[in-house]
Amino acid sequence: MLQASASQPLIVGAGPTGLAAALFLAEHGVAARLIDRAEEASRTSRALAVNPRSLELLRSSGVAAAIQAEGRAIEGVCFYEDWKPLATLQFDNLPSRYAMTVLPQARIEALLAEALAWRGVKVERGVAFEAMEQDATGVRARLRAANGEARTVAASLLLGADGAHSQVREALGIPFKGHAFPEAWPLFDLELDDPLDLDHAHVDFLARGLVFLLGLRPGLWRVFGDVPDLLSRLPRGARPGRILWESSFHIADKCADRVEQGRAALAGDAAHIHSPVGARGMNLGIEDAYVFAACAANALGGAPGWLADYGRLRHPVHAKVVARMDRLTALARGQPAWVRLARHYLFPALAGFGPFAHKMQNFVAGLDEPTKVR
């Protein structure tokens, strides 16, 4: 079992990014302290797809195999216009041993937590981060327990993996720049009579938006979109049944101005948020966690400049992915009119063009560039 100390790294937020960061640190022989303000693990799932890059990074921990055992591989994405076939993006011939895999985020978090517990690291729940100060020797963070008790703890390093409304980012005074789209995107997990191929995700372009469908298992589908009366826009003959979960979200494309400051760093949604259209959000956070753990282990080993390297390595990636997602979101929304025309005439041609299709496959799979540590 790993031995913890009073100056161990502190990770704020036990979503996929925070859990993965603690797991990757454990693989480097470093026991992190992991806290989350929620008293229970989430039972609902925004993210659903684990890409090949994330599975490659999680291979040595055994979590990739566990995800594969529970999840379901998908072969690509089918695009439509008013449910008339438009183009298909296949995920075959990816330069990875792994496939795009469907598994709800809540189960991914549970598998990460189980792997951590096996290594002697448990999430401290009902503990909120409030403030911090730091110097060249370490970080002092003020935490508050669910019973209202406040205490200050010492940490060698601090990672803010506490989501889009990050208290760590606010405490560091790091701007979070970008923009938001105005419309709400309703989301449903509901019973459907398998109206489409389960082996593909399905995107239907409408005049001013889209409908997205992904089979979670036979008879159960995730549906979201940005059009009124979403469930009336399903494929012909599809009859929605019982709704197991429904929610709504807004899309914003933002990046933190920087992702490291002294002995503190940001990762996951605390560092970047964007549209779910390309399935990169949770996966990009897992990449952050991997690079942070490697840099942090080196910093704790006597090379403090490595934490600055985390920012140098990850911030350009965040900016690139968010910019690309912003363009994809504009395409998905179909606004203004010239975007709809491009979507109708140009997109099918590009999807059938080998180099472009290959580039898009690798982007969605997270294989567009190496996850660099050096």
FENJOZI-V255209 format. One record per helix or strand of 3 or more residues. SS is the DSSP state (~ for helix, > for strand). FROM is the first residue (numbers start at 1). LEN is the number of residues. Records with the same first field share a line. If there is no record, write none. Layout:
SS = FROM-LEN + FROM-LEN
This chain:
> = 10-3 + 33-4 + 76-6 + 84-7 + 123-3 + 127-9 + 138-8 + 150-6 + 158-3 + 176-16 + 200-7 + 209-9 + 220-6 + 243-14 + 264-3
~ = 16-12 + 52-6 + 63-8 + 105-14 + 167-6 + 230-4 + 268-3 + 281-20 + 305-29 + 337-15 + 354-12
